Amino acid sequence: MITVIARLKVKSGDEPAFQEASQSMITHVKDNEPGTHTYVLHRATSDPTQFVFYEVYIDQAALAAHAGSEAMKSFLATTGPLLEGRPEIGLFEELGGKR
């Protein structure tokens, strides 16, 4: 399993547009990416402009399929202008836990 944690800071006032684009991406993932185990968007309770995607892929091929999809390219084109700075992306390997 490969886990991705993507932190994004959205410009104040652009949160609704970001959430709408994110929902479209979430729908695409649900309908088209069987190798994506988990794909969840979170918003910080202390700052409504801070978002985190928590993503889990079954393997590197599933992550590559997601990253290279036309839906992801469209998502990045749509949300790029809404962001303050670049997203912070971390890749992690699962070592254990509870599901």
Backbone as CSV, one residue per row, in Angstrom:
resi,resn,N_x,N_y,N_z,CA_x,CA_y,CA_z,C_x,C_y,C_z
1,MET,0.837,-1.181,0.000,0.000,0.000,0.000,0.886,1.249,0.000
2,ILE,0.448,2.233,-0.742,1.123,3.523,-0.792,0.134,4.585,-0.344
3,THR,0.529,5.380,0.627,-0.315,6.448,1.133,0.225,7.792,0.663
4,VAL,-0.681,8.637,0.226,-0.343,10.010,-0.163,-1.113,10.945,0.756
5,ILE,-0.408,11.919,1.296,-1.052,12.992,2.044,-0.709,14.282,1.315
6,ALA,-1.746,14.922,0.798,-1.579,16.156,0.029,-2.210,17.303,0.800
7,ARG,-1.396,18.269,1.191,-1.870,19.448,1.920,-1.974,20.607,0.937
8,LEU,-3.132,21.274,0.951,-3.366,22.373,0.022,-3.931,23.577,0.768
9,LYS,-3.414,24.736,0.452,-3.908,25.997,1.020,-4.630,26.728,-0.102
10,VAL,-5.922,26.978,0.095,-6.769,27.614,-0.909,-6.897,29.104,-0.579
11,LYS,-6.909,29.933,-1.609,-7.096,31.367,-1.402,-8.456,31.615,-0.747
12,SER,-8.457,32.522,0.211,-9.695,32.851,0.911,-10.759,33.294,-0.076
13,GLY,-11.936,32.702,0.037,-13.040,32.992,-0.874,-13.180,31.978,-1.989
14,ASP,-12.114,31.207,-2.242,-12.144,30.207,-3.314,-12.445,28.798,-2.810
15,GLU,-12.765,28.680,-1.535,-13.039,27.357,-0.968,-14.200,26.644,-1.660
16,PRO,-15.325,27.316,-1.956,-16.423,26.598,-2.627,-16.025,26.049,-4.003
17,ALA,-15.291,26.815,-4.774,-14.849,26.346,-6.099,-13.898,25.168,-5.955
18,PHE,-13.012,25.216,-4.957,-12.093,24.109,-4.723,-12.851,22.853,-4.317
19,GLN,-13.818,23.008,-3.426,-14.592,21.852,-2.984,-15.396,21.252,-4.136
20,GLU,-15.932,22.075,-5.005,-16.688,21.575,-6.154,-15.783,20.772,-7.086
21,ALA,-14.614,21.311,-7.391,-13.669,20.583,-8.247,-13.214,19.295,-7.577
22,SER,-13.005,19.349,-6.273,-12.585,18.158,-5.530,-13.658,17.086,-5.557
23,GLN,-14.913,17.487,-5.432,-16.001,16.512,-5.468,-16.067,15.804,-6.819
24,SER,-15.819,16.547,-7.887,-15.776,15.929,-9.222,-14.646,14.903,-9.299
25,MET,-13.496,15.243,-8.709,-12.362,14.319,-8.715,-12.677,13.089,-7.876
26,ILE,-13.307,13.288,-6.727,-13.684,12.164,-5.864,-14.640,11.232,-6.609
27,THR,-15.601,11.791,-7.318,-16.535,10.976,-8.095,-15.801,10.181,-9.156
28,HIS,-14.859,10.818,-9.843,-14.063,10.103,-10.854,-13.319,8.922,-10.216
29,VAL,-12.682,9.175,-9.078,-11.917,8.118,-8.416,-12.829,6.954,-8.034
30,LYS,-13.982,7.266,-7.443,-14.925,6.210,-7.051,-15.356,5.362,-8.243
31,ASP,-15.597,6.014,-9.372,-16.155,5.335,-10.540,-15.119,4.677,-11.447
32,ASN,-13.852,5.103,-11.365,-12.883,4.692,-12.381,-11.546,4.165,-11.881
33,GLU,-11.310,4.163,-10.579,-9.985,3.775,-10.089,-10.076,2.641,-9.068
34,PRO,-10.189,1.407,-9.538,-10.284,0.287,-8.599,-9.031,0.100,-7.748
35,GLY,-7.898,0.622,-8.196,-6.656,0.505,-7.434,-6.496,1.563,-6.357
36,THR,-7.458,2.465,-6.280,-7.438,3.476,-5.227,-8.285,2.954,-4.077
37,HIS,-7.627,2.625,-2.988,-8.302,2.047,-1.822,-9.058,3.116,-1.031
38,THR,-8.431,4.283,-0.847,-9.012,5.365,-0.062,-8.689,6.687,-0.743
39,TYR,-9.677,7.580,-0.794,-9.466,8.914,-1.382,-10.442,9.854,-0.684
40,VAL,-9.958,10.554,0.345,-10.834,11.332,1.211,-10.285,12.755,1.348
41,LEU,-11.168,13.725,1.202,-10.820,15.128,1.385,-11.213,15.562,2.800
42,HIS,-10.315,16.300,3.447,-10.554,16.844,4.783,-10.322,18.357,4.745
43,ARG,-11.010,19.084,5.624,-10.769,20.519,5.795,-10.422,20.760,7.260
44,ALA,-9.450,21.626,7.491,-9.037,21.944,8.857,-10.176,22.627,9.609
45,THR,-10.373,22.246,10.845,-11.419,22.867,11.657,-11.019,24.272,12.099
46,SER,-9.738,24.555,12.137,-9.258,25.857,12.596,-9.037,26.859,11.466
47,ASP,-9.041,26.387,10.214,-8.773,27.275,9.071,-9.474,26.699,7.835
48,PRO,-10.578,27.293,7.399,-11.342,26.730,6.284,-10.637,26.806,4.926
49,THR,-9.455,27.393,4.894,-8.697,27.432,3.634,-7.667,26.306,3.552
50,GLN,-7.541,25.502,4.603,-6.580,24.400,4.645,-7.296,23.074,4.366
51,PHE,-6.815,22.362,3.347,-7.400,21.079,2.965,-6.320,20.009,2.931
52,VAL,-6.746,18.769,3.157,-5.855,17.613,3.068,-6.588,16.499,2.339
53,PHE,-5.930,15.941,1.322,-6.386,14.699,0.716,-5.606,13.569,1.361
54,TYR,-6.322,12.548,1.831,-5.723,11.320,2.348,-6.040,10.233,1.333
55,GLU,-4.985,9.681,0.736,-5.155,8.738,-0.373,-4.355,7.468,-0.103
56,VAL,-4.939,6.322,-0.403,-4.236,5.051,-0.267,-4.423,4.269,-1.562
57,TYR,-3.305,3.842,-2.135,-3.296,3.090,-3.394,-2.760,1.687,-3.138
58,ILE,-3.285,0.715,-3.872,-2.869,-0.664,-3.631,-1.421,-0.908,-4.048
59,ASP,-0.919,-0.121,-5.024,0.470,-0.268,-5.453,0.888,0.954,-6.274
60,GLN,2.130,0.953,-6.696,2.677,2.075,-7.461,1.940,2.265,-8.783
61,ALA,1.515,1.183,-9.407,0.789,1.279,-10.681,-0.540,2.014,-10.503
62,ALA,-1.217,1.760,-9.400,-2.490,2.440,-9.133,-2.261,3.933,-8.908
63,LEU,-1.203,4.270,-8.191,-0.862,5.684,-7.982,-0.523,6.349,-9.309
64,ALA,0.251,5.671,-10.143,0.621,6.228,-11.447,-0.610,6.426,-12.336
65,ALA,-1.547,5.480,-12.293,-2.776,5.609,-13.079,-3.574,6.820,-12.626
66,HIS,-3.648,7.023,-11.320,-4.361,8.184,-10.783,-3.671,9.482,-11.198
67,ALA,-2.381,9.545,-10.973,-1.625,10.770,-11.245,-1.631,11.134,-12.728
68,GLY,-1.678,10.137,-13.597,-1.628,10.387,-15.032,-2.975,10.486,-15.716
69,SER,-4.041,10.400,-14.944,-5.378,10.402,-15.544,-5.744,11.776,-16.094
70,GLU,-6.611,11.782,-17.095,-7.117,13.044,-17.645,-7.896,13.809,-16.585
71,ALA,-8.586,13.087,-15.700,-9.331,13.735,-14.630,-8.390,14.506,-13.702
72,MET,-7.228,13.936,-13.396,-6.263,14.626,-12.537,-5.697,15.850,-13.248
73,LYS,-5.396,15.713,-14.518,-4.894,16.867,-15.276,-5.918,18.000,-15.266
74,SER,-7.171,17.663,-15.447,-8.242,18.664,-15.420,-8.382,19.269,-14.029
75,PHE,-8.307,18.438,-13.002,-8.399,18.913,-11.621,-7.287,19.912,-11.312
76,LEU,-6.067,19.579,-11.707,-4.940,20.468,-11.451,-5.075,21.786,-12.207
77,ALA,-5.564,21.717,-13.433,-5.762,22.945,-14.214,-6.826,23.839,-13.585
78,THR,-7.860,23.218,-13.052,-8.955,23.971,-12.432,-8.563,24.535,-11.077
79,THR,-7.895,23.743,-10.262,-7.618,24.161,-8.893,-6.315,24.938,-8.733
80,GLY,-5.407,24.798,-9.665,-4.130,25.509,-9.557,-4.283,26.991,-9.254
81,PRO,-5.119,27.714,-10.004,-5.295,29.145,-9.734,-5.982,29.457,-8.399
82,LEU,-6.584,28.456,-7.781,-7.288,28.668,-6.507,-6.365,28.535,-5.301
83,LEU,-5.160,28.041,-5.524,-4.250,27.724,-4.423,-3.307,28.870,-4.096
84,GLU,-2.955,28.944,-2.817,-1.886,29.817,-2.357,-0.635,28.961,-2.276
85,GLY,0.211,29.058,-3.256,1.429,28.253,-3.269,1.190,26.861,-3.799
86,ARG,2.254,26.087,-3.742,2.216,24.713,-4.251,1.693,23.756,-3.183
87,PRO,1.000,22.703,-3.608,0.577,21.685,-2.646,1.802,21.024,-2.015
88,GLU,1.645,20.567,-0.798,2.678,19.802,-0.110,2.266,18.336,-0.188
89,ILE,3.045,17.532,-0.915,2.700,16.134,-1.165,3.696,15.233,-0.442
90,GLY,3.181,14.310,0.361,4.027,13.331,1.034,3.618,11.926,0.645
91,LEU,4.608,11.070,0.384,4.368,9.659,0.075,4.835,8.814,1.258
92,PHE,4.008,7.857,1.639,4.297,7.032,2.803,3.997,5.572,2.496
93,GLU,4.688,4.666,3.195,4.375,3.253,3.109,3.736,2.816,4.417
94,GLU,2.744,1.978,4.317,2.026,1.522,5.503,2.848,0.493,6.254
95,LEU,2.923,0.671,7.565,3.673,-0.259,8.399,2.789,-1.054,9.350
96,GLY,1.591,-0.574,9.613,0.694,-1.303,10.513,-0.387,-0.383,11.047
97,GLY,-1.390,-0.973,11.653,-2.445,-0.168,12.239,-3.760,-0.931,12.330
98,LYS,-4.842,-0.194,12.430,-6.171,-0.776,12.545,-7.063,-0.197,11.446
99,ARG,-7.861,-1.034,10.850,-8.818,-0.595,9.820,-10.208,-0.897,10.290
